[in-house]
């Protein structure tokens, strides 16, 4: 099974929302950079797992909301498994 990077598609979706998802765009970009810097392959699943990790390790209510919304958008864009 060949994996494809989903980075461009996800970032395009966030950027297409303009100011509405500005904070989420910043977060998703940082998550993608973290995954790539760790030598990981950027996939929807990797992004979802990293966002869940951030949700579990954050107590700031505003950050939690941003991470949650970013997670919702990524999950909504993830195709169902065959």
C-alpha positions as CSV (number, residue, x, y, z in Angstrom):
1,X,0.0,0.0,0.0
2,X,1.5,3.3,-1.1
3,X,1.1,6.3,1.2
4,X,0.8,9.8,-0.1
5,X,1.5,13.1,1.7
6,X,-1.8,14.9,2.4
7,X,0.0,18.1,3.4
8,X,-1.0,20.2,0.4
9,X,-4.7,19.2,0.5
10,X,-5.1,19.9,4.2
11,X,-3.3,23.2,4.1
12,X,-5.3,24.2,1.0
13,X,-8.6,23.5,2.8
14,X,-7.5,25.6,5.8
15,X,-6.2,28.5,3.7
16,X,-9.4,28.4,1.7
17,X,-11.3,29.4,4.8
18,X,-9.3,32.7,5.2
19,X,-9.5,34.3,8.6
20,X,-12.2,31.9,9.8
21,X,-9.6,29.2,10.4
22,X,-6.4,31.3,10.7
23,X,-5.4,29.9,14.1
24,X,-6.1,26.3,13.0
25,X,-4.0,26.9,9.8
26,X,-1.1,28.0,12.0
27,X,-1.5,24.9,14.2
28,X,-1.8,22.4,11.3
29,X,1.3,23.9,9.7
30,X,3.2,23.5,13.0
31,X,2.0,19.9,13.3
32,X,3.1,19.1,9.8
33,X,6.5,20.6,10.4
34,X,6.8,18.6,13.7
35,X,6.0,15.4,11.9
36,X,8.4,16.1,9.1
37,X,11.2,17.2,11.4
38,X,10.8,13.9,13.3
39,X,11.3,12.0,10.1
40,X,7.7,11.0,9.9
41,X,5.5,10.8,6.8
42,X,2.8,13.5,6.7
43,X,-0.5,11.7,6.4
44,X,-4.0,12.5,7.7
45,X,-3.5,9.7,10.4
46,X,-0.2,11.2,11.5
47,X,-1.7,14.7,11.8
48,X,-4.8,13.3,13.7
49,X,-2.5,11.5,16.2
50,X,-0.4,14.5,16.7
51,X,-3.4,16.7,17.3
52,X,-4.8,14.2,19.8
53,X,-1.5,14.2,21.6
54,X,-1.6,18.0,21.8
55,X,-5.2,17.9,23.1
56,X,-4.1,15.5,25.8
57,X,-1.2,17.6,26.9
58,X,-2.8,21.1,26.9
59,X,-4.8,22.7,29.6
60,X,-5.3,26.1,28.0
61,X,-9.0,26.3,27.1
62,X,-8.4,28.5,24.0
63,X,-5.6,26.2,22.7
64,X,-7.9,23.2,23.3
65,X,-10.6,24.7,21.2
66,X,-8.1,25.5,18.4
67,X,-6.7,22.0,18.4
68,X,-10.2,20.5,18.6
69,X,-11.4,22.5,15.6
70,X,-8.2,21.6,13.6
71,X,-8.8,18.0,14.4
72,X,-12.5,18.2,13.3
73,X,-11.4,19.6,9.9
74,X,-8.7,17.0,9.4
75,X,-11.1,14.1,10.4
76,X,-13.8,15.5,8.0
77,X,-11.2,15.5,5.2
78,X,-10.0,12.0,5.9
79,X,-11.4,9.4,3.5
80,X,-13.1,6.4,5.0
81,X,-11.1,3.2,5.1
82,X,-11.9,0.7,2.4
